[in-house]
Amino acid sequence: MLDGQAGQLEALLNSGAENATHAALVCHPHPMFGGTMHNKVVFHAMKALNNFGFSVLRFNFRGTGLSQGEHDHGRGEVDDVRTALDWLDREFGLPLIFAGFSFGAAVGLNAACADDRVKALVGLGTPVAPVDERSYDLEFLRSCHKPKLFVSGSRDQFGPRTKLEALVHSLHDPKKLVIIESADHFFEGRLREMREAIESWVRETIPERSNNATR
């Protein structure tokens, strides 16, 4: 359990190698629509990063699972991400990598972009188009100079390809966009390709990564 501003946050750590060069955080999708730290996309993102020997932390946002507090429509959840980053820094004292899926990307990137401890960022199914009452302000990304990977499906209803391409084009380098053909928002049937996109980018972006990678 992590001590967050709204109460304790339920968390799960997948331990890494003793000589790991980084630690990582992965954030889950919208809790009001079934998102938890056990989501398949979140799990596969964790595995991709853990394969490099990185310890990877997942947690449930406030009001989700055993986490205390109430859903705060993305506002207080930014503080939840900061709580998790603080815990990783205290526990490992290593450079951090952030990855988030959907709501977890929009909320988590907001916290991670401004945090000097976070050296690289991954947005999975980044929600660039409003659906129902869910709309996210991603303007903060335009001031982010850190390495950024965006992975989305060509049939993602929350991230139309043209809008996502326009957003990524407007951002500072280094950046990379991977569109997985025929994949929907949840990468159904395409999780392996999503995971491989993360692994390939880590190899390109973090040359000092641990040699304990299994792939």
Secondary structure, 3 states (H helix, E strand, C coil): CEEECCEEECEEEECCCCCCCCEEEEECCCHHHCCCCCCHHHHHHHHHHHCCCCEEEEECCCCCCCCCCCCCCCCHHHHHHHHHHHHHHHHHCCCEEEEEECHHHHHHHHHHHCCCCEEEEEEECCCCCCECCECCCCHHHHHCCCCEEEEEECCCCCCCHHHHHHHHHCCCCCEEEEEECCCCCCCCCCHHHHHHHHHHHHHHHCCCCCCCCCC
